[in-house]
Amino acid sequence: MKKKHIGIVQNDPYLEPFEQAIVGRHDHAQWKIDQLTRNGKTTLSEFASGHLYFGLHKTAKGWVFREWAPNATEIFLIGDFNEWQERPEYKAKRIAGTGNWELKLPENALKHGQHYKMKVRWNGGEGERIPAWVRRVVQDDYTKIFSAQVWNPEQPYRWKKRVFRPTKSPLLIYECHIGMGQDAEKVGTYVEFREKVLPRVIADGYNCIQIMAIQEHPYYGSFGYHVSSFFAASSRFGTPEELKELIDEAHRNGIAVIMDIVHSHAVKNELEGLGNLAGDPNQFFYAGDRHEHPAWDSLCFDYGKDEVLHFLLSNCRYWLEEFHFDGFRFDGVTSMLYYSHGLGEAFTNYGDYFNGHQDDNAICYLTLANCLIHEVNPNAITIAEEVSGMPGLAAKFKDGGYGFDYRMAMNIPDYWIKTIKELRDEDWKPSSIFWEVKNRRSDEKTISYCESHDQALVGDKTIIFRLIDADMYWHFAKKDLNGVAERGIALHKMIRLVTASTINGGYLNFMGNEFGHPEWIDFPRDGNGWSHKYARRQWNLVDNQELCYHWLGDFDREMLRVIKSQPRFNSTKVVEIWHDDGDQILAFMRGNLVFVFNFSPTRSFADYGFLVPKGSYSVVLNTDACEFGGNGLADDSVVHFTNFDPLYAADGKEWLKLYVPARSAVVLVRNQS
């Protein structure tokens, strides 16, 4: 009898030599689930309820505060309410037989808006700390000191859209950052984003926003990746209610909202973060050589501790239930998977994923997180940001995978960077382009993208800046275009179209890149005089009809419209019709849509023929159209009829002949007969 393999091995026989390791990881996660749920007597959601127990909570008769601090000997709450002094009535008690502490207070002991901290003592030391489970943290404008804040508004937020189901076919993600979302040189707010940026996202046709830097972080310039308070929405952008109103408004307009969640590491800060909460620097983090991340100057969670699993899984549930987020993009997954954090590893063959260099505890946590998230919300979205290519990340748990819905196609932006940097235009090969944008595992969905915030950061370059460079500043007015700018505009559209049209799950764009934002991102720091000049988005550029930016923005909107016009876009196959590296021509079909690209910088072709299903075809998008900054060399009003060829009649195919100008792409739809 033929042996039955686990799902991901059935889908990829090359994984068969490593099936024992794959099954072992699956069994490890299942064992941990069974342990945490007492063999199914409870659920993962019930286990992940720490946020309902720990932290500061209003009760029917007063207040209760709890903290996990096994190494502490004394804990006081200090704050505005007691002149920041240690008072006996604000002293917590250790719950017998545990590492948990509890303090119950009468209703008049605390008021909404007051500031507080823990004063923690341990054998050999003491210090002021912000509680680990705190939901609100604010920074004093003058002293710059962070404090927890009592948050209990008289009117809790009332959701207008209580039930929401994301559109995922395809998922079109607008990656964004609240603080840098405004034209003004300042930190933007949740309210400003809802009022000024969200309408743009809706008009542009995206159906999901992915918000960065939500979890509280002490240093604004970290882009939100050095988290200090995991349950607190960053107060520098506004209140929790204002964030909820933003998400509610997005849902009312059919826009899903996911957040960048950072569980791969934590800020080292002791006063603001978890670095030394109660005299034990290893309470949440690995000990010894694995304590600190060698490249990120941060601390690495110990995923082998049930208490850490409790903290992180509760964090996932909290954001889903309290704020109605629709899911998460997990940051730094590669760093979690490997003892080396992926640093210095080549990942050239499957053996590199099963050679003992992997952190089984982290793999278990990621699997549990996906199981929990989809238990809480079966329609939730989870995305892995992972660069090594670990097989099974976006495969189902029952098939031996980790359970993510998508993985980031991080090869694609790297490919475009390499192509633009190293190849002459006449050396761009359509066969290579087509292979790269479709290079993914057949059983795992991906989020494809040309560039994300990573490529927009200072020290790197966006696609538009790589193509045009300084001429962005001098020749991007319509009346002053030069050849460099014209080339950049043309290729920017083609690169985005070939990437977006070949997706098998979703497409992502970073805020402003759709119209070729000219500036890099550089957050306020000592080296730039704490300036916000480059930590913003200049919407005035795309709104100015005398500049070229609006051409790119208009094209992006129409590109998404065409993609969404194809029913069940994700389930339609990408079928290559033709490629010729000499001519630099690529053509493929997807459902009733035909995509034709001419990457040649100089050669246009008349009556270039492709074999397609018999019928008539109409142009629905042309990168060379005048309305998108092109030359308008083709008449897009013409309906194209296929030409009979007896050699292909049995296949139902005929010749579609087109005029294909140099450095342009066209999309046609097969008309219903």
C-alpha positions in Angstrom: 0.0 0.0 0.0 1.4 3.4 -1.0 2.4 5.6 1.9 0.2 8.7 2.3 2.2 11.8 2.8 1.3 14.9 4.7 -0.3 17.6 2.6 2.7 19.9 1.8 4.8 16.8 0.9 2.0 15.5 -1.4 2.1 18.9 -3.1 5.9 19.0 -3.4 7.6 15.6 -3.6 11.0 17.3 -3.2 10.1 17.7 0.5 9.8 14.0 1.0 13.3 13.5 2.5 12.3 16.1 5.2 8.8 14.7 6.0 9.8 13.5 9.4 10.9 17.0 10.4 7.7 18.5 8.9 5.5 16.0 10.8 7.6 16.6 13.9 6.9 20.3 13.8 3.2 19.7 13.2 3.0 17.3 16.1 4.9 19.7 18.3 2.3 22.4 17.7 -0.6 19.9 18.1 0.9 18.7 21.4 1.2 22.3 22.6 -2.4 23.1 21.6 -3.6 20.0 23.4 -1.6 21.0 26.5 -2.9 24.6 26.5 -6.5 23.6 25.9 -6.4 20.6 28.3 -6.9 18.2 25.4 -9.8 20.1 23.9 -11.7 20.8 27.1 -11.2 24.5 26.5 -10.1 26.5 23.4 -7.1 28.5 22.3 -9.2 31.6 22.6 -10.0 30.8 26.2 -6.2 30.3 26.9 -5.4 33.6 25.1 -7.5 35.7 27.5 -4.7 37.3 29.5 -5.7 40.8 28.6 -9.1 40.2 30.3 -7.3 39.3 33.5 -4.0 41.2 33.7 -3.6 45.0 33.5 -5.9 47.7 34.9 -9.7 47.0 34.7 -12.8 48.9 35.9 -15.1 46.6 37.8 -18.7 47.0 39.0 -17.4 48.2 42.4 -14.1 49.8 41.7 -10.8 48.8 40.0 -8.5 45.8 39.8 -4.9 45.7 38.7 -2.9 42.5 38.0 0.6 41.9 36.8 2.7 38.8 36.1 6.1 39.5 37.9 7.4 36.3 39.5 10.7 37.9 40.5 9.2 40.9 42.3 9.1 41.2 46.1 6.9 44.3 46.2 4.7 46.2 43.7 3.0 49.6 44.3 0.9 51.7 41.9 2.2 55.3 41.9 0.8 58.2 40.0 -1.2 61.4 39.9 -3.6 59.9 42.4 -1.1 59.6 45.2 1.6 62.2 44.4 3.7 59.4 42.9 4.4 58.1 46.4 4.3 54.5 47.7 1.2 54.3 49.8 0.0 51.2 51.5 -3.5 51.4 50.0 -1.9 51.1 46.5 0.3 48.1 47.4 -0.4 44.9 45.4 -0.4 41.5 46.9 1.1 38.4 45.5 -1.5 35.7 44.7 -0.4 32.7 46.6 1.4 30.0 44.7 1.8 32.1 41.5 4.0 34.9 40.1 0.9 37.1 39.8 0.2 40.2 41.7 -3.2 41.8 42.4 -4.5 45.2 43.7 -8.1 46.0 44.3 -9.1 49.7 44.7 -12.4 51.5 45.3 -14.0 53.5 42.5 -12.8 56.9 43.7 -9.1 55.7 43.9 -8.5 56.3 40.2 -9.9 58.6 37.5 -9.9 58.6 33.7 -6.8 60.3 32.3 -4.6 60.0 35.4 -1.0 58.9 34.9 0.6 56.0 36.7 3.4 53.5 36.9 4.4 50.5 38.9 7.1 50.8 41.5 8.7 47.4 41.6 11.1 46.0 44.1 13.1 42.8 43.8 16.1 41.3 45.6 18.9 43.7 45.0 17.1 46.4 43.2 14.0 48.5 42.4 12.6 50.7 39.7 9.6 52.4 38.1 8.0 50.4 35.4 5.2 50.6 32.9 2.9 47.5 33.3 3.3 44.9 30.7 -0.4 44.6 29.9 -1.1 48.3 29.8 -3.6 49.6 27.2 -2.7 53.3 27.2 0.7 55.0 27.3 1.4 58.7 26.9 4.6 60.8 26.7 5.0 64.1 28.5 5.6 66.8 25.9 8.1 68.5 28.2 10.0 65.8 30.0 9.5 63.2 27.3 8.8 60.6 30.0 6.4 57.8 29.2 3.6 56.9 31.7 0.7 54.5 31.7 -2.7 56.3 31.6 -5.9 55.3 33.2 -8.3 55.0 30.3 -12.0 54.7 31.1 -14.0 57.2 29.0 -17.6 57.9 30.0 -18.8 56.9 26.6 -17.1 53.8 25.2 -16.9 53.7 21.4 -20.1 52.3 19.8 -19.4 50.3 16.6 -21.5 51.3 13.6 -20.3 48.3 11.4 -20.4 45.3 13.8 -20.0 42.6 11.2 -17.4 42.8 8.4 -16.1 40.3 5.9 -13.0 41.3 3.9 -12.9 41.0 0.1 -10.0 38.7 -0.8 -10.3 38.0 -4.5 -7.9 39.6 -4.9 -6.6 41.3 -1.7 -5.4 44.8 -2.7 -3.4 46.2 0.2 -2.5 49.9 0.8 0.4 49.8 3.2 0.4 53.0 5.3 1.7 54.8 8.4 -0.6 57.1 10.3 2.0 59.6 11.5 3.6 60.2 8.1 0.3 60.2 6.2 -0.1 64.0 6.0 1.4 66.7 3.8 2.3 68.8 6.8 5.7 68.4 8.5 4.3 66.9 11.7 3.0 63.6 13.2 -0.4 62.9 11.6 -3.4 61.6 13.6 -6.0 58.8 13.4 -8.6 61.5 12.7 -6.6 63.2 9.9 -5.9 59.8 8.3 -9.7 58.9 8.4 -10.7 62.3 7.0 -7.9 62.9 4.4 -6.2 59.6 3.4 -8.8 56.9 3.7 -11.0 58.6 1.0 -8.0 58.4 -1.3 -7.6 54.7 -0.6 -11.3 54.1 -1.3 -11.2 56.1 -4.5 -8.1 54.3 -5.7 -9.8 51.0 -5.4 -7.8 49.2 -2.7 -9.8 47.0 -0.4 -7.4 46.7 2.5 -5.2 49.0 4.5 -2.2 47.6 6.4 -1.2 50.0 9.1 2.3 50.2 10.5 3.5 51.4 13.9 0.2 50.8 15.9 1.8 49.2 18.9 3.3 51.8 21.3 7.0 52.4 20.7 9.2 54.9 22.5 11.3 56.0 19.4 9.2 57.4 16.6 12.0 56.8 14.1 11.9 53.0 14.7 9.0 52.9 12.2 7.1 51.1 15.0 9.4 48.1 15.0 10.8 48.5 18.6 7.7 47.9 20.5 7.5 48.7 24.2 3.8 48.3 25.1 2.2 45.5 23.1 -1.4 46.2 24.1 -1.4 50.0 23.7 -2.3 51.7 20.5 0.3 54.5 20.0 -1.0 57.6 21.7 1.1 59.9 19.5 -1.6 59.5 16.8 -4.6 60.0 19.1 -7.0 58.0 21.3 -8.1 54.4 21.1 -11.6 55.6 20.2 -10.2 57.6 17.3 -8.4 54.5 16.0 -11.7 52.5 16.4 -13.5 55.2 14.4 -11.0 54.9 11.6 -11.4 51.1 11.4 -15.1 51.4 11.6 -15.2 54.0 8.8 -12.9 51.7 6.7 -15.3 48.8 7.2 -18.3 50.9 6.3 -16.6 51.5 3.0 -15.6 47.9 2.3 -12.0 48.3 3.4 -10.4 45.6 5.6 -7.8 46.8 8.2 -4.8 44.8 9.2 -1.9 45.8 11.3 1.8 45.2 11.4 2.2 43.1 14.5 5.7 42.8 16.0 6.2 39.6 17.9 9.7 38.9 16.6 11.5 41.1 19.2 11.0 43.9 21.7 12.6 47.2 22.6 15.5 46.9 25.1 14.3 49.8 27.2 13.7 49.0 30.8 11.8 52.1 31.9 9.2 51.9 29.0 9.3 48.2 28.0 9.7 44.6 29.1 13.5 44.5 29.3 13.8 44.2 33.0 10.3 44.4 34.4 10.9 43.0 37.8 14.7 42.4 38.1 14.7 39.4 35.8 15.8 40.4 32.3 14.8 36.9 31.1 11.2 37.0 32.3 9.9 37.4 28.7 13.1 36.7 26.8 15.7 34.1 26.0 18.7 33.9 28.3 22.4 33.9 27.3 23.6 34.4 23.8 20.0 34.4 22.4 18.9 37.2 24.7 19.6 40.1 22.3 19.1 40.3 18.5 22.6 41.0 17.1 21.4 43.2 14.2 18.4 45.0 15.7 19.6 46.0 19.1 16.5 44.5 20.7 15.4 41.5 22.8 14.2 38.1 21.6 11.1 36.5 23.1 11.4 33.0 24.7 8.7 31.2 22.8 9.3 28.1 24.9 7.6 29.6 28.0 3.9 29.1 28.4 3.6 32.6 30.0 5.2 34.2 26.9 2.8 32.3 24.7 0.0 33.5 26.9 1.2 37.1 26.5 1.6 37.0 22.7 -1.5 34.9 21.9 -3.6 37.2 24.1 -2.1 40.1 22.2 -3.4 38.7 18.9 -6.9 38.1 20.3 -6.9 41.6 21.9 -6.3 43.5 18.7 -8.9 41.4 16.8 -11.7 41.8 19.4 -11.0 45.2 21.0 -10.3 47.2 17.8 -11.9 44.9 15.2 -8.7 44.6 13.2 -9.1 42.1 10.4 -5.8 40.4 10.8 -2.0 40.9 10.9 1.1 41.1 8.8 3.6 39.4 11.1 6.9 41.2 10.9 10.4 39.6 11.0 9.3 36.0 10.7 12.7 35.0 9.3 14.3 36.3 12.4 11.9 34.1 14.5 12.4 30.9 12.6 16.2 30.6 12.9 18.7 30.6 15.7 20.8 32.8 13.4 17.8 35.1 12.7 18.6 34.2 9.1 21.8 36.3 9.2 24.6 34.9 7.1 22.5 31.9 5.9 22.3 31.3 2.1 19.1 29.1 1.9 20.1 27.4 -1.4 18.3 24.1 -1.0 15.6 22.4 1.1 18.1 21.0 3.5 18.7 24.5 4.8 15.2 24.6 6.2 15.6 21.3 8.1 19.2 21.3 9.4 18.6 21.9 13.1 19.2 25.6 12.9 15.5 26.3 13.3 13.8 27.5 16.5 11.0 24.9 17.0 9.5 27.0 19.8 9.1 30.0 17.5 7.7 27.7 14.7 5.2 26.4 17.3 4.2 29.9 18.4 3.6 31.1 14.8 1.5 28.0 14.1 -0.5 28.5 17.3 -1.0 32.2 16.5 -2.5 31.3 13.1 -4.8 28.7 14.7 -5.9 31.2 17.3 -6.5 34.1 15.0 -8.7 32.0 12.7 -10.5 30.6 15.6 -11.4 34.1 16.8 -12.2 35.3 13.3 -12.4 32.6 10.5 -12.3 35.4 7.9 -9.1 37.0 9.4 -6.1 37.7 7.2 -2.6 36.7 8.2 0.6 37.5 6.2 4.1 36.4 6.9 7.0 38.7 6.1 9.6 36.1 5.5 12.7 36.2 3.2 14.3 32.7 3.5 11.6 30.8 1.6 10.7 28.4 4.4 8.3 25.9 2.9 4.8 25.6 4.4 4.5 29.0 5.9 1.3 29.8 4.0 0.0 26.2 3.9 -2.8 24.9 6.1 -1.9 23.5 9.6 -3.6 20.2 8.7 -1.3 19.9 5.7 1.8 20.4 7.8 2.0 24.1 7.3 2.1 27.1 9.7 -1.3 28.4 8.7 -0.6 31.8 7.3 -3.1 32.9 4.6 -0.3 34.6 2.6 3.4 35.1 2.5 5.2 38.2 1.1 6.7 37.6 -2.3 9.9 39.3 -1.3 11.8 38.1 -4.3 9.9 40.5 -6.6 11.1 43.9 -5.3 14.6 42.5 -5.1 14.3 41.4 -8.8 13.2 44.8 -9.9 16.0 46.5 -8.0 18.6 44.2 -9.6 17.1 44.6 -13.1 17.0 48.4 -13.0 20.5 48.7 -11.4 22.3 46.1 -13.5 20.7 45.7 -16.9 20.4 48.0 -19.9 16.8 48.4 -21.1 17.5 46.3 -24.2 18.6 43.4 -22.0 15.4 43.1 -20.0 14.1 39.6 -20.8 10.4 38.9 -20.7 11.0 35.2 -19.9 12.9 36.2 -16.8 10.3 38.8 -15.7 7.5 36.3 -16.2 9.3 33.6 -14.2 10.1 35.9 -11.4 6.7 37.4 -10.8 5.2 33.9 -10.9 7.9 32.2 -8.8 6.0 30.8 -5.8 4.9 27.6 -4.3 1.7 26.2 -5.9 0.1 25.5 -2.5 0.8 28.9 -0.9 -0.8 32.2 -1.7 1.4 35.3 -1.8 1.2 39.1 -1.6 3.1 40.4 -4.6 4.6 43.9 -4.7 7.1 46.0 -6.6 8.1 47.9 -3.5 7.1 48.4 0.1 8.1 50.8 2.8 11.5 49.0 2.9 12.4 50.4 -0.5 11.2 53.9 0.4 13.4 54.3 3.5 16.4 56.5 3.4 19.4 54.5 2.3 17.4 52.7 -0.4 15.5 54.0 -3.4 12.0 53.6 -4.8 11.5 52.3 -8.3 10.6 55.8 -9.6 13.7 57.3 -8.1 15.9 54.5 -9.5 14.5 55.1 -12.9 14.6 58.9 -13.0 16.8 60.0 -10.1 17.4 63.8 -9.8 15.3 64.5 -12.9 12.3 63.9 -10.6 13.0 67.4 -9.2 13.6 69.2 -12.5 11.6 67.5 -15.2 8.4 66.2 -13.7 6.3 69.1 -14.8 4.2 68.3 -17.9 5.6 71.2 -19.9 9.2 70.3 -19.0 9.4 66.5 -19.5 12.7 65.0 -20.8 13.6 61.6 -22.1 14.7 60.3 -18.7 11.4 61.2 -17.1 9.4 59.8 -20.0 11.3 56.5 -19.7 10.7 56.3 -16.0 7.0 57.0 -16.3 6.6 54.3 -18.9 8.5 51.6 -17.0 6.9 52.5 -13.6 3.5 51.6 -15.1 4.7 48.5 -16.9 6.5 47.1 -13.8 3.4 47.6 -11.6 1.1 46.1 -14.2 3.1 42.9 -14.8 3.5 42.5 -11.0 -0.2 43.1 -10.2 -1.6 41.1 -13.0 0.2 37.9 -12.1 -0.8 37.7 -8.4 -2.1 34.5 -6.9 -3.4 36.1 -3.6 -2.9 39.8 -3.3 -1.0 42.9 -4.3 0.6 45.5 -2.0 1.5 49.2 -2.5 3.1 51.5 0.0 1.4 54.8 0.6 2.4 57.3 -2.1 4.3 55.0 -4.3 1.3 54.5 -6.6 2.0 58.0 -7.9 5.8 57.9 -7.7 6.4 59.8 -4.5 9.8 61.5 -5.0 11.2 61.6 -1.5 12.6 58.8 0.7 11.4 58.3 4.2 13.6 59.7 7.0 12.0 60.1 10.4 13.0 62.9 12.8 16.4 62.1 14.3 19.5 63.8 15.7 21.2 63.5 12.3 18.5 65.6 10.5 17.8 68.1 13.2 14.6 66.2 14.2 13.0 67.3 11.0 9.6 65.9 9.7 10.4 67.0 6.2 10.8 63.5 4.9 8.4 61.8 7.3 5.3 62.7 5.4 3.5 62.2 2.1 3.2 65.0 -0.4 -0.4 64.6 -1.6 -0.2 68.0 -3.2 2.0 66.5 -5.9 -0.6 64.0 -7.2 -3.3 66.6 -6.9 -1.4 69.0 -9.1 -2.7 68.5 -12.6 0.4 70.3 -14.0 2.7 67.7 -12.7 3.3 64.1 -14.0 2.5 62.4 -10.7 -1.2 62.4 -11.3 -0.7 60.3 -14.5 0.9 57.5 -12.4 -1.8 57.8 -9.7 -4.6 57.7 -12.3 -3.0 54.6 -14.0 -2.8 52.8 -10.6 -6.5 53.4 -10.0 -7.4 52.1 -13.5 -5.1 49.1 -13.2 -6.9 48.0 -10.0 -10.3 48.6 -11.7 -9.3 46.3 -14.5 -8.1 43.6 -12.1 -11.3 43.8 -10.1 -13.4 43.6 -13.3 -12.3 39.9 -13.7 -14.6 37.8 -11.6 -12.7 35.6 -9.1 -9.4 37.0 -10.3 -7.4 34.8 -7.9 -8.9 31.6 -9.2 -8.2 32.3 -12.8 -5.0 30.8 -14.2 -2.2 32.9 -15.6 -1.6 31.3 -19.0 1.4 32.4 -21.1 0.5 33.0 -24.7 3.9 34.1 -26.0 7.3 35.5 -25.1 10.2 36.5 -27.2 13.3 37.7 -25.5 14.7 39.1 -28.7 11.6 41.2 -29.4 11.2 41.7 -25.6 7.5 40.8 -26.0 5.4 39.0 -23.3 1.8 38.1 -23.6 -0.5 36.1 -21.3 -4.1 35.5 -20.5 -6.0 35.6 -17.3 -9.7 34.6 -17.6 -11.1 36.9 -20.3 -8.2 39.4 -20.1 -5.2 39.5 -22.4 -2.0 41.3 -21.2 0.6 42.3 -23.8 4.0 43.9 -22.9 6.6 45.3 -25.1 9.7 46.0 -23.0 11.8 47.1 -26.0 13.0 50.7 -25.5 13.1 51.4 -29.3 11.2 48.9 -31.3 7.5 49.1 -32.0 5.7 46.3 -33.8 2.8 46.4 -36.2 0.4 43.4 -36.5 2.2 41.4 -33.9 0.3 38.2 -33.7 -0.8 36.0 -30.7 -2.9 32.9 -30.6 -5.9 33.5 -28.4 -9.5 32.1 -28.1 -11.6 33.1 -31.1 -13.6 36.3 -30.7 -13.4 40.0 -30.5 -11.3 42.0 -28.1 -11.5 45.5 -26.7 -8.8 47.6 -25.1 -9.5 48.3 -21.4 -6.1 49.7 -20.3 -3.1 51.0 -22.2 0.1 52.3 -20.4 0.8 54.4 -23.5 -2.5 56.3 -23.3 -2.2 60.1 -23.2 -4.3 60.2 -20.0 -1.5 58.2 -18.3 1.4 60.3 -19.7 2.0 58.1 -22.7 2.3 58.9 -26.4 -1.2 57.7 -27.4 0.2 55.9 -30.5 -2.5 53.3 -30.7 -6.2 53.8 -31.3 -7.8 52.1 -28.3 -11.3 52.6 -29.5 -10.8 49.9 -32.2 -12.4 46.5 -31.6 -9.9 43.8 -32.5 -11.2 40.7 -34.3 -9.2 37.5 -34.4 -8.1 36.0 -37.8 -8.9 32.4 -38.8 -6.2 29.9 -39.2 -7.1 26.3 -40.1 -4.1 25.0 -38.2 -5.6 26.0 -34.9 -9.3 25.8 -35.6 -9.6 22.5 -33.6 -8.3 24.3 -30.5 -10.7 27.2 -31.0 -7.8 29.7 -31.4 -7.2 32.4 -33.9 -4.6 35.1 -34.5 -5.0 38.4 -32.6 -2.8 41.0 -34.3 -1.9 44.2 -32.5 0.2 47.3 -32.9 2.4 47.3 -29.9 4.5 50.5 -29.4 7.9 50.4 -27.7 8.0 50.4 -23.9 4.3 50.0 -23.4 1.7 47.5 -22.3 -2.0 46.9 -23.2 -4.8 45.0 -21.6 -7.7 43.7 -23.7 -10.9 42.0 -22.7 -12.6 39.2 -24.7 -16.0 40.4 -25.6 -19.0 38.2 -24.9 -20.5 36.9 -28.1 
